[in-house]
């Protein structure tokens, strides 16, 4: 045995065998670490975004739609390198494509333009929508004065003007056909001078007095 260690050929062969073994061991270890997300730093993550707005794609000149939620929840799963920029920039759209659909009730899928590198979950996944004919009509605005008896002592309402005296309302044909009256409420409580350029909201009611 001592003679072997004294032989330069034995030492060379032993060194070569050790080098080959070391190479194989290192190569296997590196490959294993690349295939394991824990070592590669490429493990998948999941992020959830609430209140993501929903875009409606429809022929707005001829149709209106109801039943589309204003916001949805989007969950994204994937590599942090793809996921993190998207979370911060939010440079994507969630939408319902209603182009080509006719009037009536439809069950449609919520769509998106997010990269295929990420797995996307949208809640809700599908929605029920109603597409109706778009209609516009002009209505006279009626002033409704409230608390007239609570004006300052010695004051009374003499005359008034509304500008504009009419409004054009655009909605579905079914809603337009329900409109009975359009009002602007004017509160006169404590009034002791003329009203100049007061802006008032317009309220729309059906023929039964229910607000639309």
C-alpha positions as CSV (number, residue, x, y, z in Angstrom):
1,X,0.0,0.0,0.0
2,X,2.8,2.4,0.9
3,X,4.4,1.7,-2.5
4,X,1.1,2.8,-4.2
5,X,1.2,6.2,-2.6
6,X,4.8,6.5,-3.6
7,X,3.9,5.8,-7.2
8,X,3.4,9.0,-9.2
9,X,1.0,7.2,-11.6
10,X,-1.2,6.1,-8.7
11,X,-1.4,9.7,-7.4
12,X,-2.3,11.0,-10.8
13,X,-5.0,8.4,-11.3
14,X,-6.4,9.0,-7.8
15,X,-6.5,12.8,-8.5
16,X,-8.2,12.3,-11.8
17,X,-10.9,10.0,-10.2
18,X,-11.5,12.6,-7.5
19,X,-11.8,15.4,-10.0
20,X,-14.4,13.4,-12.0
21,X,-16.3,12.7,-8.9
22,X,-16.2,16.3,-7.8
23,X,-17.4,17.5,-11.2
24,X,-20.3,15.0,-11.2
25,X,-21.3,16.0,-7.7
26,X,-21.3,19.7,-8.4
27,X,-23.2,19.4,-11.7
28,X,-25.9,17.3,-10.1
29,X,-26.2,19.8,-7.2
30,X,-26.5,22.8,-9.6
31,X,-29.1,21.1,-11.7
32,X,-31.1,20.2,-8.6
33,X,-31.1,23.7,-7.3
34,X,-32.2,25.1,-10.7
35,X,-35.2,22.8,-10.7
36,X,-36.1,23.6,-7.1
37,X,-37.9,27.0,-6.7
38,X,-36.6,27.4,-3.2
39,X,-33.0,27.6,-4.5
40,X,-33.7,29.4,-7.8
41,X,-35.7,32.3,-6.3
42,X,-38.3,31.8,-8.9
43,X,-41.1,30.4,-6.7
44,X,-44.6,31.4,-7.7
45,X,-46.5,34.0,-5.8
46,X,-50.2,35.0,-5.6
47,X,-51.5,38.6,-5.3
48,X,-55.2,39.7,-5.1
49,X,-56.4,43.1,-6.3
50,X,-59.8,44.4,-5.1
51,X,-61.8,47.1,-6.8
52,X,-60.5,46.5,-10.4
53,X,-62.8,48.5,-12.7
54,X,-64.7,46.7,-15.5
55,X,-64.7,48.2,-19.0
56,X,-67.9,47.7,-21.1
57,X,-67.3,47.2,-24.8
58,X,-70.6,47.8,-26.6
59,X,-72.1,49.8,-29.4
60,X,-72.8,52.8,-27.2
61,X,-74.6,54.7,-30.0
62,X,-77.4,52.2,-30.1
63,X,-77.4,50.2,-26.8
64,X,-77.2,50.5,-23.1
65,X,-76.4,47.6,-20.7
66,X,-77.3,46.9,-17.1
67,X,-76.0,44.2,-14.8
68,X,-72.2,44.9,-15.2
69,X,-70.5,45.3,-11.8
70,X,-68.4,48.5,-11.5
71,X,-65.5,46.6,-9.9
72,X,-64.4,43.0,-9.6
73,X,-61.7,41.1,-7.7
74,X,-58.6,39.8,-9.6
75,X,-56.2,37.2,-8.3
76,X,-52.8,36.8,-10.1
77,X,-50.4,33.9,-9.8
78,X,-46.9,33.6,-11.2
79,X,-43.3,34.4,-11.1
80,X,-42.4,37.6,-9.1
81,X,-40.5,39.0,-12.0
82,X,-43.7,39.1,-14.0
83,X,-46.1,39.6,-11.2
84,X,-44.6,42.6,-9.3
85,X,-44.5,45.1,-12.2
86,X,-48.1,44.3,-13.1
87,X,-49.3,44.8,-9.5
88,X,-47.6,48.3,-9.2
89,X,-48.5,49.5,-12.7
90,X,-51.9,48.0,-13.1
91,X,-51.5,48.4,-16.9
92,X,-54.2,45.9,-17.8
93,X,-57.9,45.9,-18.5
94,X,-60.8,43.7,-17.3
95,X,-63.8,44.0,-19.6
96,X,-67.0,42.5,-21.0
97,X,-67.1,42.3,-24.8
98,X,-70.8,42.8,-25.8
99,X,-70.1,43.7,-29.4
100,X,-72.4,41.9,-31.8
101,X,-74.9,40.8,-29.1
102,X,-78.5,41.7,-29.6
103,X,-81.0,43.1,-27.2
104,X,-82.0,40.8,-24.3
105,X,-80.5,38.9,-21.4
106,X,-77.0,37.3,-21.8
107,X,-74.6,35.4,-19.6
108,X,-71.1,36.7,-20.5
109,X,-67.6,36.0,-19.4
110,X,-65.3,38.6,-17.9
111,X,-62.2,38.9,-20.0
112,X,-58.7,40.5,-19.6
113,X,-55.6,41.4,-21.5
114,X,-53.1,40.1,-18.9
115,X,-50.0,38.3,-20.1
116,X,-50.2,34.5,-20.5
117,X,-47.1,34.3,-18.2
118,X,-49.5,34.8,-15.3
119,X,-52.5,32.7,-14.1
120,X,-55.5,34.9,-13.7
121,X,-58.7,34.4,-11.6
122,X,-61.5,36.9,-11.8
123,X,-64.4,37.0,-9.3
124,X,-67.1,36.8,-10.5
125,X,-66.1,34.8,-13.6
126,X,-69.3,35.3,-15.5
127,X,-72.2,37.8,-15.1
128,X,-75.8,38.2,-16.3
129,X,-76.3,41.4,-18.3
130,X,-79.3,43.0,-20.0
131,X,-78.8,44.8,-23.3
132,X,-81.5,47.3,-24.3
133,X,-82.1,49.9,-27.0
134,X,-80.6,53.3,-26.3
135,X,-83.0,56.2,-26.2
136,X,-83.0,59.9,-25.5
137,X,-85.9,62.2,-24.8
138,X,-86.3,65.8,-23.6
139,X,-88.3,66.6,-20.4
140,X,-89.4,69.8,-18.8
141,X,-88.0,70.4,-15.3
142,X,-90.5,71.3,-12.6
143,X,-89.3,73.4,-9.6
144,X,-90.5,72.0,-6.2
145,X,-90.1,74.5,-3.4
146,X,-89.8,73.1,0.1
147,X,-90.0,74.9,3.5
148,X,-91.6,77.9,1.9
149,X,-93.3,78.6,5.2
150,X,-89.9,78.8,6.9
151,X,-88.6,81.8,4.9
152,X,-87.3,84.8,6.9
153,X,-90.2,86.9,8.4
154,X,-91.6,89.3,5.8
155,X,-90.3,87.5,2.8
156,X,-92.2,85.5,0.2
157,X,-91.5,83.9,-3.2
158,X,-92.5,86.2,-6.1
159,X,-91.0,84.7,-9.2
160,X,-88.4,82.2,-10.4
161,X,-86.7,80.9,-13.6
162,X,-85.0,77.6,-14.3
163,X,-82.1,77.4,-16.7
164,X,-82.2,75.3,-18.6
165,X,-86.0,74.7,-18.4
166,X,-85.6,71.2,-20.0
167,X,-83.2,68.4,-19.8
168,X,-82.4,65.5,-22.2
169,X,-82.2,62.1,-20.5
170,X,-80.5,59.2,-22.2
171,X,-81.1,55.6,-20.9
172,X,-82.7,52.4,-22.1
173,X,-86.0,52.7,-23.9
174,X,-87.7,50.9,-21.0
175,X,-86.5,53.5,-18.5
176,X,-87.4,56.4,-20.7
177,X,-90.9,55.1,-21.1
178,X,-91.3,55.0,-17.3
179,X,-90.4,58.7,-16.7
180,X,-93.3,60.6,-15.3
181,X,-91.8,63.9,-14.0
182,X,-88.4,65.6,-13.6
183,X,-88.0,67.8,-10.6
184,X,-85.5,70.2,-9.0
185,X,-86.0,70.8,-5.3
186,X,-85.4,74.3,-3.9
187,X,-85.0,74.7,-0.1
188,X,-86.3,78.1,1.0
189,X,-85.7,77.7,4.7
190,X,-84.3,80.9,6.2
191,X,-84.1,82.6,2.8
192,X,-84.0,86.4,3.1
193,X,-82.6,87.4,-0.3
194,X,-82.9,86.4,-4.0
195,X,-81.3,83.2,-5.2
196,X,-78.8,83.8,-7.9
197,X,-77.2,80.9,-9.9
198,X,-77.9,78.2,-7.4
199,X,-77.1,74.8,-8.9
200,X,-79.6,72.0,-8.2
201,X,-79.6,68.3,-8.8
202,X,-82.3,66.9,-11.1
203,X,-84.5,64.1,-9.8
204,X,-86.4,61.7,-12.1
205,X,-89.6,59.9,-11.1
206,X,-91.9,57.4,-12.7
207,X,-95.7,57.9,-12.9
208,X,-96.1,56.3,-9.5
209,X,-93.7,58.8,-7.8
210,X,-90.9,56.3,-7.5
211,X,-87.4,57.7,-8.1
212,X,-85.6,56.3,-11.1
